[in-house]
């Protein structure tokens, strides 16, 4: 089975910071490297240089070599045209389409595989390339397109989803999805079958955790998808410290703290970026527990039930304890239930959350072995390869 890949998110070296699908793509592609004929990479996502690319994959990568300044100009012109006239020129894609098609056609591949981000335009490109090269299309879907468009208030994207998404899904030979919730959603809304492809994770090192902290550790951005859970946790940390004269604190890995936390005791909050992956992993290992909240707000239901928090992988790899806090339909809750993992709270209840914090401080429980086994079973490169190849065959 020979696979050609098209992606808008370059497979970036592991030691570099990466956003979007770039980190995931590096591991996806590494798992099936022997079957890949070519990886065509565009600058639709983050701008990158050749040196940024993963060294083990670099020999297979064909990328659109263009100056960063021109990339910015072309993107601005494209966006302005769409905003003013409702016309999506997709200039970067159109400019390099002949090279894209020539590269894929010359690869003599059996399948076209395209990992997709949240922007529906990526799907349009995938369908276009599949039709022009006459290759069957496999996609990975990590975000629900229309929900993302609605939350972004992008009318053109909403219209594109309404007009084309059903048709494109049914033109796709194989659909991989990020979560069981996404699988159920696509079956119900669009009458298509899909296969869950768990996010890949490679544990690069073990960490020394001689010290223990009183940190409740939250990894990632504090966006509105997580804020109601974060506020509940901060409330109970303040209550707990007042009751027990303790010094438990919330550790955020962000540079700027959202205004919603101004009402809390700032001495119970520490925030700031962590300089290396190793130090991040060490702090996770030393923490009381990692906190994985998802919003209980009904307007985020689709996102919460279909997406999957990628930062959970790093927490599973290094944490002694994890607390998942979200509605029953949350993909994080569903994941913990399926894998019989502790600890989960699927009702919005600060008294019960207080009890969990109290138990974590009093107990010496360590679930790191269970978490590591789940990583090995569900997120290893061997798992990815078998899941992808067995389904494409």
N, C-alpha and C positions, 0 to 999 in steps of 0.2 A: 504494500500500500504506500503510494507516494503522495505526499501532501504538500500543496503550495499554500502559503499563508499570506494574507493581506491584513495589515493592521495600521491604525492611526495612532497607536501608542507603542513607542519603541521599547524593545526589551533592554532595559537599562541595567548596568552592572549592579550587583547586590550591595556593594559598599556605598553607592550613591543614594541620596534621597530621591524617591520616585512617587509620582502621583498618578491617579487614575488607574488604568490597567497595566501600566508599565511594569510594575513589580510582578504582578500576576502573570503577565505575558512571558517574562523571563523564565519563570518556572514551568508554565505550560509548555513552552517550546523546548525547554531542556528535557522534559520528560519524554518527548517524542522526536528528539533530535535526529535519530537514525532514519526516521521516515520522512523528514522534511527535505524537500528539494530546494525551496527558496522562501525567503521571508521578505516580502515587499513592505517597506515602512515609509509612511508619509510624515509630513510635518503638521497634520491636522491637530495633533495634541501638542504636548510640550516640545519646544525646540530642543534639539540635541546635536551633539557633534559625534563624529565617528568614534572618538575615544570614550564617549559615554556608554557605548553599546557593550553588551555582555561579550566577553572575549571568546567564550566557547561557541557562541552563535554567530560571531562576526563574519565568518567565512561564507555563511549562507544568506547574509543580509544584503539586500539591494535597497538603498534609500535614495530619496530624491534630494540631490545635493543642491542646496540653494541658500543664499545668504540670509541670516536672521532678520536683517532689516527688511528685505523684500517679503519675507514671510509675514511680518507684522503689517506691512502695507497692504498686501493682498487680503489678509484676514479682515482688516478694517474696511476695505472697499467692498468685500463680500457682505459684511454685516450691514454697512450703510445702505447698500442696494436693497437688501432684504427689508430693513426697517422702513425705508422710504417708499419702496415700490412693491414690496411683497414678493420680489423675485430672488430666488436663491441661486446665484451663479455658480457656487461651489468652485471657485477659480483654481485653487490649489490642486484639487482633484482633476479638473479638466485639463490643466496644463500638463500634467504628468501621466494622463490616462494612456497615451500610446506606449510609453515606457513600461507602465504597469502591465498592460496586456501582453506586450512582447515578452517581458520577463516570465510571466506565468505560462504563456503558450510554449515557450522554449524549454520550460522545466519538465514537460512531458509528464505531468502529474495526473493522479486519479481523482483527487478531491481538492476543493478549495475550502480552507478553514479561516473564519474571520471572527475574532473576539470583538464583541460590541460593547461600547460604553453607553451612557444614558441618552446621547443625542441620536434621534431617529435617523438623521442624515447618514450616519455610518451604515445603517441597514440598507439604505438606498444604494450606497456605493457597492456594498457586498452583492446585492441582487444584480446590479448593472455588470459587475465584473464576471459574475457567474454566468450570466446570459451571453456575454460577449466571448467568453472563453469556452463556453459549453461544458463547464465542469459542475458536477453536483456540489451544492453548498452546505457546509456545516457551520453553524454559528454558536457562540457562547453568549448568553444574555445575562448580564449582571444587574441591570436596573430595568424597571418597568417603564417603557418609553412614554406612554401617555401621562402617567402620574407625574413623571419628571417634568414633562412639558407644562402640565397644569400648575405644579408648584412653582415653576420658573416663569409662569404667565407668558409663555411664548405661543402666541396665537398661530403662527405659521407651523410650528411643530405639532400643535394639537390637531390642526387641519390635516397635516400629513399623516398622522397616526390614524385619524378617522377614515381617510380615503384609501390608505395603502397597507396598513399594518397587517390586517387579516390576510390579504392577498400575498404579501411577502412571506408571512409565516408558512402559508400553505405551499409556497414555491420552494421552501427550504427543505433539503433532504434530511438533515439531522439537526436537532435543536438541543443544545446543552444549556442548563440553567444553573444559577448560583444556589438555589435553595428549594426545599420541598414546597414551600409556600408559593414560589414562582411557578413551579410545575403545576400545582393545583389551579393557580390563577389563569395560566395560559390555556389549560384544558377547559376551564369553565367559560372564559371570555372569548376564546378564539377557536376552540374545538381542535386543538393540536396536541400531540403527544410530545413529551420532552424527557430528557434524562438529566438527573442532578449530577453536576460535576463540581465537587467540593473545591474550595479554594486551595491552592497548593501552598505548602510551607516546608522550608528547609531549616532545621535547627543548626546553626553554624557553630555553636560552642556551648560549653557548660559554664556556669558562672559560680563564683564564690559568694556565698551570702552569710558570712560570719556574723554580720550585724542584723538585727531585726528592728523594723521601724513601726511607728504607730500610724502609718499612712494607709488611707483608702485610696487606691491608685486608679486614676482614670486616664486612659491612653487615647489620644486623638483630639479632634476639635470638639468644642462644646456648642455645637449647633442646636437649633430649635428641635431637631429630632430627638435629642437626648436631655434637653434642659429640665423638663418637669421631673424626671427621675433624679437628676443631679441636685435640683433644689430640695427634693425630699431628703436625699442623703445628707446634704449640708444642714438641714434643719435638725435631723436626729443626731448628727455629730455635735452640734452646738448643745442640744438637750443632754446628750450623754456626758459631755465634758462638764456641764454645769452640775449635773447630778452626782458625778463621781470624782470631781476635781481632777479630771484627766486631761491628756494632751493629744487626743486623736485628731488627725487633720486630713484634709483632702489634698491629694497631689495631682495637679493638672499639668499636662505637658504642652501648654500653649503659652505664647508670649503675652497675650492680652486677655484679661479676665472679663467676661461679659458683665454688663451692669447689673444683672439680676442678682449677683452675689454680694452687692454692696451692703445689703442689710445684715449679712452674716459677720461674725467675728473674723476679721482678716488674719488674726493669729492662728486660726484653724485652717487656713488655706496657704498652700505653697504652689507656686506656678512658675513656669519657665521651660524653655526647650531643653532637652537633654542632648549633650554634645555628640554621643556615639550610640550605636545600636547596643554595644556591650553594656554601657552604663544604664541604658534604658532597661535592658534585660535584668541587670543586677538590682535595680530599684523595684522592679516587678517582683523578683524573687524574695526581696526583703520585706515587702509590704504585708500588712494584715491580710488584705485581699484586693483583687482587682474588681472594679465595679463596671458592669456592662448594662447600662440602662437603655431602654427604648421608650418612645413616647406613648402615653395612654390616650393622647388626643385623637379623636375619631378621624380628623381630616388627614392624618398621616397613616391611616390603617393600611393602605395598599403598600406604601413604602416599607412600613414596619414588618409586614407579613411576607414580602417578597424579597427584600434585599438581605444582605448578610454582612455584619460588621467585620471587616478584614482584620481589624486590630485584635479580635478575639483569638486569632491564631497565635500571636505573640504571647498573649496572656496564658493560653493553654500550654505553651512551650515552657514557660518559666515560673508561673505562679504556684504558690502552695494552695491558695484558695481563690475562688471566683464567685461573685454574686451576680446573677443575672436578674434584672428587675424590669419587667415589662408585661404587657397584656398576654393572655394565653395564645393569641394568634401571632405573636412576635416570632420571627424566624429564630432568634436566639433562644427563646424559651423552648420552641419546638426542637431545636438541635440538642439542648441539654436533656430534654425528656427522652428523645430517641436514643441517646447515648448513655442514659442512666447516670448523668453527672450531677454532682452537687455544686452549688446551691442555687435554687430557683425560687423567685417570688413573683407570681403572675397576677396578683391583685394590688391595686394602689392602696397600700395600707402602711402608714408610717409607724404604727405600733408594732406590726410584725417586722418591719425593717429595723426598728430599734432592737427588737429581740435578736435578730440575726447579727447585728453589730455586737451586741452583748455576748452572744455565743462565740463569735469569732475571737474576741478578746480573751474570754475565759478558757476556751478549748485549745488543744494542741494539734488539732486535726491537720493533716497534710495530704492533699489529694493530687500531688504533682505526678505520681506514678500513673494514676488513672487518666489524668489529662494527657500525659505524654503518650500513653498507649492509643488514645483516640486520635492524636496527631498522626501517629505511625499508621494506624489502620485506615484513616479517612483522608489524609492530606499529603501523603508521601508522593514522590515522583513515580514510584512503582504503581501506586494506586491510580494516579492520573493516566499513566500510559495504558494500563489495562482497560480503564473505563473508556478512554477516547478510542483506542484501536478496536476494542471488541464491538463498540457501537458503529464505527465506520465500516467495519467488515460486514 
